[in-house]
Amino acid sequence: MPALACTSAYRAITPVAGVEVNSSSTYSSAFLFVGCQNGKAGYFPALVINGTESKYSATRFSAGDVIKVYTKVTPRAPRSG
């Protein structure tokens, strides 16, 4: 992750890997928030699963860390019986 030189401006980027799901009616993605808020740098992962976002802001990363985000869609398992 890049080192950020933050000012009082709120700025962010979110590198993302995503896919359309459910016949393109929704999407799923994994991404990383990289930004400045209140003069401080912040880095945390988040997921969107079938259109519902979950932020993991308590899971902190730092400049220089390496993280891999990816998204995978698999078909439903066949129902038995």
Buried (B, 14 or more C-beta within 10 A) or exposed (E): BEEBEBEEEEEEEEEEBBEEBEEEEEBBBBBBBBBBBEEEBBBBBBBBBEEEEEEEEEEEBEEEEEEEBEBEEEEEEEEEE
